[in-house]
C-alpha cells in the first residue's frame, strides 16, 4: 500500500529505512507518547519493527515529505488490532515536524486506505498528557467517548491515563472523488 497526499508519500517501511526510523523516533518526547516503542529506541528496534508481519488490509506506513530533494522521514501512521481485535489508529511525528499538520494528513490517508479494504469501526486513544494528539483525532472526525482507561507505556514503564476516541457518524472524512473510480473494485473485494 502506498498513498500520496499534497505533502506526503506514505509507504511501507523497508529495511533500508531502519537507520532513519531509529533516528527519527528515538526522541524521548515522542517515545513517551507511544504505547509499544521502547526507550531508548535503537537500530535493532527499528529493524525488528520493520520485519514484523501484519495484516495486509491494515495500513502500516512511514510518512516522507514530498520535496524536490531527497524525501525526509517525518513520521509513521498505522492501523493495528488492539487486544480485543478492534482496529485502532496510531501515529507519530518527528519533533522537527510537529505542528505542521502532517499527523492529520497521514491519518486521513491511512483511514481512507483502511476503509477501501473494508475496515470499519476504527478507534483511537491518546495519553491524557498529550492533548495535541486529541486535536488531530478531532480534526479527522473522531469523537471522545467519555471513557478514560489506563494503558501501559513501554517507554515510561508505567500505566498512563488514556482518552478513548471513536469515529464520528460521518467518519470525519470528506468524500474522495478518486474513490469513485475504484468503487466497483472495492465493492467486489468486500463481497
MOUR-V595462 format. One record per pair of residues at least 12 apart in sequence whose ideal C-beta (glycine too) atoms are under 7 Angstrom apart, sorted by the first residue. I is the first residue (numbers start at 1). J is the second residue. D is the distance in Angstrom with one decimal. If there is no record, write none. Layout:
I_J_D ; I_J_D
This chain:
1_59_5.2 ; 1_61_6.8 ; 1_113_5.7 ; 3_109_4.2 ; 3_113_5.9 ; 5_105_4.8 ; 5_109_5.2 ; 7_65_6.4 ; 7_66_5.9 ; 7_105_6.3 ; 8_63_4.9 ; 8_64_6.6 ; 8_65_6.6 ; 8_66_6.2 ; 8_102_6.5 ; 8_105_5.7 ; 8_106_6.0 ; 9_64_4.8 ; 9_66_5.4 ; 9_71_6.3 ; 10_61_4.1 ; 10_63_5.2 ; 10_77_6.8 ; 10_106_6.0 ; 10_109_5.6 ; 10_110_6.9 ; 11_61_5.9 ; 11_62_6.4 ; 12_60_6.7 ; 12_61_6.1 ; 13_50_4.6 ; 13_62_4.7 ; 14_50_6.9 ; 15_47_6.6 ; 15_50_5.8 ; 17_50_6.7 ; 17_62_6.1 ; 17_73_6.9 ; 18_43_5.9 ; 18_46_4.1 ; 18_47_4.7 ; 18_50_5.9 ; 19_43_6.3 ; 20_73_4.6 ; 21_46_4.2 ; 21_62_6.9 ; 21_73_6.6 ; 22_41_6.1 ; 22_42_6.0 ; 22_43_4.6 ; 22_45_6.7 ; 22_46_4.0 ; 24_73_5.0 ; 24_94_4.3 ; 25_37_6.4 ; 25_41_5.4 ; 25_92_6.4 ; 26_40_6.3 ; 26_41_4.4 ; 27_95_5.1 ; 29_95_6.1 ; 30_92_5.5 ; 30_94_7.0 ; 30_95_6.5 ; 31_155_3.8 ; 32_153_6.6 ; 32_155_5.3 ; 32_156_5.7 ; 33_127_5.8 ; 33_130_4.7 ; 33_133_6.8 ; 34_92_6.0 ; 34_155_6.5 ; 35_151_5.7 ; 35_152_6.5 ; 35_153_5.9 ; 35_154_6.6 ; 36_154_5.8 ; 37_154_6.2 ; 37_155_6.0 ; 38_154_5.3 ; 38_155_6.5 ; 39_155_3.7 ; 57_117_4.1 ; 57_118_6.9 ; 57_119_5.9 ; 58_79_4.6 ; 58_80_6.3 ; 58_87_6.7 ; 58_114_6.5 ; 58_119_6.6 ; 59_78_6.2 ; 59_79_5.8 ; 59_110_4.7 ; 59_113_4.6 ; 59_114_5.9 ; 60_78_4.0 ; 61_76_6.7 ; 61_77_5.8 ; 61_78_6.6 ; 61_110_6.4 ; 62_76_5.0 ; 63_75_4.8 ; 63_76_6.3 ; 63_77_6.1 ; 63_102_6.4 ; 63_106_4.6 ; 73_94_6.9 ; 74_93_6.1 ; 74_94_5.6 ; 74_97_4.4 ; 74_102_5.2 ; 75_91_6.5 ; 75_92_5.2 ; 75_93_3.9 ; 75_94_5.8 ; 75_97_6.7 ; 75_102_6.1 ; 75_103_6.8 ; 75_106_6.4 ; 76_91_6.6 ; 76_92_5.6 ; 77_91_4.1 ; 77_106_4.0 ; 77_107_5.7 ; 77_110_4.6 ; 78_90_5.5 ; 78_110_6.8 ; 79_110_6.2 ; 79_114_5.0 ; 79_119_6.5 ; 79_122_6.2 ; 86_121_6.6 ; 86_123_5.7 ; 87_114_6.9 ; 87_119_5.3 ; 87_121_6.5 ; 87_122_4.7 ; 88_122_6.8 ; 88_123_5.2 ; 88_124_6.1 ; 89_107_6.2 ; 89_111_6.8 ; 89_122_5.4 ; 89_124_4.3 ; 91_103_5.2 ; 91_106_6.0 ; 91_107_5.6 ; 103_136_4.6 ; 104_136_5.3 ; 104_139_4.9 ; 104_140_6.1 ; 107_136_6.3 ; 107_140_5.2 ; 108_140_5.5 ; 108_173_6.8 ; 111_140_6.7 ; 111_173_6.6 ; 112_173_6.5 ; 112_176_5.9 ; 116_179_6.9 ; 116_186_5.2 ; 118_189_7.0 ; 118_190_4.7 ; 122_167_5.6 ; 123_164_6.7 ; 123_165_6.5 ; 123_166_5.1 ; 124_137_5.3 ; 124_142_5.7 ; 124_165_4.6 ; 125_151_6.5 ; 125_162_4.5 ; 125_163_6.4 ; 125_164_5.1 ; 125_165_6.5 ; 126_162_6.4 ; 126_163_5.9 ; 127_153_6.9 ; 127_160_4.9 ; 127_162_5.5 ; 128_161_4.1 ; 128_162_6.6 ; 128_163_6.1 ; 134_163_6.3 ; 137_165_4.8 ; 140_172_4.9 ; 141_167_6.4 ; 141_168_4.5 ; 141_170_6.4 ; 141_171_5.7 ; 141_172_0.9 ; 141_173_6.4 ; 142_165_4.1 ; 142_166_6.5 ; 142_167_5.9 ; 142_168_6.4 ; 142_172_6.4 ; 143_165_6.4 ; 143_166_6.4 ; 143_168_5.0 ; 144_163_5.9 ; 144_165_5.7 ; 145_164_4.7 ; 145_165_6.4 ; 145_166_5.5 ; 147_164_4.5 ; 148_161_5.4 ; 148_162_6.7 ; 148_163_5.9 ; 149_162_5.7 ; 149_164_6.2
